[in-house]
Amino acid sequence: MDSPRSISSPEQDAILAPVIGHDLKRQVLVCTSKSCTANGSEAVLEAFRAQLIEENLLYCKKNLEGDVQCSHCGSVGFCAIGPAVLVYPDGIWYAHVTPADVPEIIESHLKGGVPVERLVRKRLG
Protein backbone atom coordinates (compact mmCIF):
# COMPACT_ATOMS: atom_id res chain seq x y z
CA MET A 1 0.00 0.00 0.00
CA ASP A 2 1.34 3.42 -0.95
CA SER A 3 1.91 5.94 1.80
CA PRO A 4 -0.20 9.11 1.67
CA ARG A 5 1.20 11.89 -0.46
CA SER A 6 2.35 14.89 1.53
CA ILE A 7 1.29 18.25 0.17
CA SER A 8 2.28 21.67 1.36
CA SER A 9 0.01 23.86 3.47
CA PRO A 10 -1.95 26.78 2.01
CA GLU A 11 0.50 29.15 3.72
CA GLN A 12 3.48 27.41 2.11
CA ASP A 13 1.74 27.47 -1.26
CA ALA A 14 1.06 31.22 -0.92
CA ILE A 15 4.81 31.80 -0.55
CA LEU A 16 5.49 29.85 -3.76
CA ALA A 17 2.52 31.32 -5.66
CA PRO A 18 1.89 34.91 -4.44
CA VAL A 19 -1.23 35.20 -6.61
CA ILE A 20 -3.01 33.09 -3.98
CA GLY A 21 -2.92 35.96 -1.51
CA HIS A 22 -3.42 38.75 -4.03
CA ASP A 23 -6.79 40.43 -4.60
CA LEU A 24 -7.12 40.27 -8.37
CA LYS A 25 -10.02 42.28 -9.78
CA ARG A 26 -10.23 40.54 -13.13
CA GLN A 27 -8.72 37.81 -15.23
CA VAL A 28 -8.53 38.18 -19.01
CA LEU A 29 -8.23 35.00 -21.05
CA VAL A 30 -7.38 35.25 -24.75
CA CYS A 31 -7.97 32.14 -26.84
CA THR A 32 -4.86 31.10 -28.72
CA SER A 33 -6.14 27.87 -30.23
CA LYS A 34 -5.77 27.23 -33.94
CA SER A 35 -8.75 29.18 -35.31
CA CYS A 36 -8.37 32.18 -33.03
CA THR A 37 -4.64 32.32 -33.72
CA ALA A 38 -5.37 32.24 -37.47
CA ASN A 39 -7.58 35.31 -36.89
CA GLY A 40 -4.91 37.26 -34.99
CA SER A 41 -5.39 36.35 -31.33
CA GLU A 42 -1.65 36.44 -30.55
CA ALA A 43 -1.63 40.14 -31.50
CA VAL A 44 -4.70 40.68 -29.28
CA LEU A 45 -2.97 38.97 -26.36
CA GLU A 46 0.15 41.08 -26.85
CA ALA A 47 -1.94 44.28 -27.10
CA PHE A 48 -3.62 43.46 -23.78
CA ARG A 49 -0.32 42.69 -22.08
CA ALA A 50 1.43 45.78 -23.45
CA GLN A 51 -1.30 48.22 -22.42
CA LEU A 52 -1.87 46.56 -19.03
CA ILE A 53 1.89 46.80 -18.37
CA GLU A 54 1.94 50.44 -19.54
CA GLU A 55 -0.89 51.28 -17.14
CA ASN A 56 0.65 49.25 -14.29
CA LEU A 57 -2.45 47.04 -14.16
CA LEU A 58 -0.96 43.68 -15.16
CA TYR A 59 -0.31 41.25 -12.33
CA CYS A 60 2.92 39.44 -13.18
CA LYS A 61 6.32 38.55 -11.73
CA LYS A 62 7.56 42.07 -12.45
CA ASN A 63 4.46 43.72 -10.96
CA LEU A 64 2.92 41.94 -7.99
CA GLU A 65 0.75 45.01 -7.35
CA GLY A 66 -1.28 44.79 -10.58
CA ASP A 67 -4.89 43.73 -10.27
CA VAL A 68 -5.53 42.18 -13.70
CA GLN A 69 -4.15 38.83 -14.78
CA CYS A 70 -3.92 38.20 -18.52
CA SER A 71 -3.14 34.85 -20.10
CA HIS A 72 -3.88 32.65 -23.08
CA CYS A 73 -6.32 29.75 -23.06
CA GLY A 74 -7.43 26.93 -25.30
CA SER A 75 -10.58 26.85 -27.40
CA VAL A 76 -13.81 28.01 -25.78
CA GLY A 77 -15.98 27.07 -28.77
CA PHE A 78 -15.97 30.45 -30.50
CA CYS A 79 -13.80 29.08 -33.30
CA ALA A 80 -15.82 30.66 -36.12
CA ILE A 81 -16.04 34.06 -34.43
CA GLY A 82 -12.62 34.49 -32.81
CA PRO A 83 -10.43 35.92 -31.56
CA ALA A 84 -12.29 35.22 -28.34
CA VAL A 85 -11.57 37.07 -25.08
CA LEU A 86 -13.11 36.08 -21.76
CA VAL A 87 -13.21 38.36 -18.72
CA TYR A 88 -13.71 36.89 -15.25
CA PRO A 89 -15.24 37.06 -12.69
CA ASP A 90 -17.73 38.98 -14.85
CA GLY A 91 -18.34 36.02 -17.16
CA ILE A 92 -18.21 38.18 -20.29
CA TRP A 93 -17.18 36.52 -23.54
CA TYR A 94 -16.11 38.78 -26.39
CA ALA A 95 -15.78 37.76 -30.06
CA HIS A 96 -14.10 39.25 -33.14
CA VAL A 97 -11.65 41.15 -30.90
CA THR A 98 -8.82 43.00 -32.65
CA PRO A 99 -5.81 44.80 -31.17
CA ALA A 100 -7.64 48.07 -31.94
CA ASP A 101 -10.46 46.98 -29.57
CA VAL A 102 -8.13 46.38 -26.63
CA PRO A 103 -7.88 50.00 -25.36
CA GLU A 104 -11.68 50.26 -25.28
CA ILE A 105 -12.06 46.95 -23.43
CA ILE A 106 -9.44 48.00 -20.89
CA GLU A 107 -10.89 51.47 -20.33
CA SER A 108 -14.58 50.61 -20.40
CA HIS A 109 -14.65 47.11 -18.91
CA LEU A 110 -11.49 46.41 -16.94
CA LYS A 111 -11.19 49.89 -15.44
CA GLY A 112 -14.80 51.09 -15.61
CA GLY A 113 -16.76 47.88 -15.13
CA VAL A 114 -18.86 48.40 -18.27
CA PRO A 115 -18.56 45.67 -20.95
CA VAL A 116 -18.10 46.70 -24.57
CA GLU A 117 -21.53 45.59 -25.80
CA ARG A 118 -20.77 45.55 -29.52
CA LEU A 119 -18.29 42.69 -28.90
CA VAL A 120 -20.17 40.73 -26.21
CA ARG A 121 -21.48 37.39 -27.47
CA LYS A 122 -22.07 35.48 -24.24
CA ARG A 123 -22.63 36.20 -20.56
CA LEU A 124 -22.29 33.62 -17.84
CA GLY A 125 -24.56 33.76 -14.84
C-alpha positions in Angstrom: 0.0 0.0 0.0 1.3 3.4 -0.9 1.9 5.9 1.8 -0.2 9.1 1.7 1.2 11.9 -0.5 2.4 14.9 1.5 1.3 18.2 0.2 2.3 21.7 1.4 0.0 23.9 3.5 -1.9 26.8 2.0 0.5 29.1 3.7 3.5 27.4 2.1 1.7 27.5 -1.3 1.1 31.2 -0.9 4.8 31.8 -0.6 5.5 29.9 -3.8 2.5 31.3 -5.7 1.9 34.9 -4.4 -1.2 35.2 -6.6 -3.0 33.1 -4.0 -2.9 36.0 -1.5 -3.4 38.8 -4.0 -6.8 40.4 -4.6 -7.1 40.3 -8.4 -10.0 42.3 -9.8 -10.2 40.5 -13.1 -8.7 37.8 -15.2 -8.5 38.2 -19.0 -8.2 35.0 -21.1 -7.4 35.3 -24.7 -8.0 32.1 -26.8 -4.9 31.1 -28.7 -6.1 27.9 -30.2 -5.8 27.2 -33.9 -8.7 29.2 -35.3 -8.4 32.2 -33.0 -4.6 32.3 -33.7 -5.4 32.2 -37.5 -7.6 35.3 -36.9 -4.9 37.3 -35.0 -5.4 36.3 -31.3 -1.7 36.4 -30.6 -1.6 40.1 -31.5 -4.7 40.7 -29.3 -3.0 39.0 -26.4 0.1 41.1 -26.8 -1.9 44.3 -27.1 -3.6 43.5 -23.8 -0.3 42.7 -22.1 1.4 45.8 -23.5 -1.3 48.2 -22.4 -1.9 46.6 -19.0 1.9 46.8 -18.4 1.9 50.4 -19.5 -0.9 51.3 -17.1 0.7 49.3 -14.3 -2.4 47.0 -14.2 -1.0 43.7 -15.2 -0.3 41.3 -12.3 2.9 39.4 -13.2 6.3 38.5 -11.7 7.6 42.1 -12.5 4.5 43.7 -11.0 2.9 41.9 -8.0 0.7 45.0 -7.3 -1.3 44.8 -10.6 -4.9 43.7 -10.3 -5.5 42.2 -13.7 -4.1 38.8 -14.8 -3.9 38.2 -18.5 -3.1 34.9 -20.1 -3.9 32.7 -23.1 -6.3 29.7 -23.1 -7.4 26.9 -25.3 -10.6 26.8 -27.4 -13.8 28.0 -25.8 -16.0 27.1 -28.8 -16.0 30.4 -30.5 -13.8 29.1 -33.3 -15.8 30.7 -36.1 -16.0 34.1 -34.4 -12.6 34.5 -32.8 -10.4 35.9 -31.6 -12.3 35.2 -28.3 -11.6 37.1 -25.1 -13.1 36.1 -21.8 -13.2 38.4 -18.7 -13.7 36.9 -15.3 -15.2 37.1 -12.7 -17.7 39.0 -14.8 -18.3 36.0 -17.2 -18.2 38.2 -20.3 -17.2 36.5 -23.5 -16.1 38.8 -26.4 -15.8 37.8 -30.1 -14.1 39.3 -33.1 -11.6 41.1 -30.9 -8.8 43.0 -32.6 -5.8 44.8 -31.2 -7.6 48.1 -31.9 -10.5 47.0 -29.6 -8.1 46.4 -26.6 -7.9 50.0 -25.4 -11.7 50.3 -25.3 -12.1 46.9 -23.4 -9.4 48.0 -20.9 -10.9 51.5 -20.3 -14.6 50.6 -20.4 -14.6 47.1 -18.9 -11.5 46.4 -16.9 -11.2 49.9 -15.4 -14.8 51.1 -15.6 -16.8 47.9 -15.1 -18.9 48.4 -18.3 -18.6 45.7 -20.9 -18.1 46.7 -24.6 -21.5 45.6 -25.8 -20.8 45.5 -29.5 -18.3 42.7 -28.9 -20.2 40.7 -26.2 -21.5 37.4 -27.5 -22.1 35.5 -24.2 -22.6 36.2 -20.6 -22.3 33.6 -17.8 -24.6 33.8 -14.8 
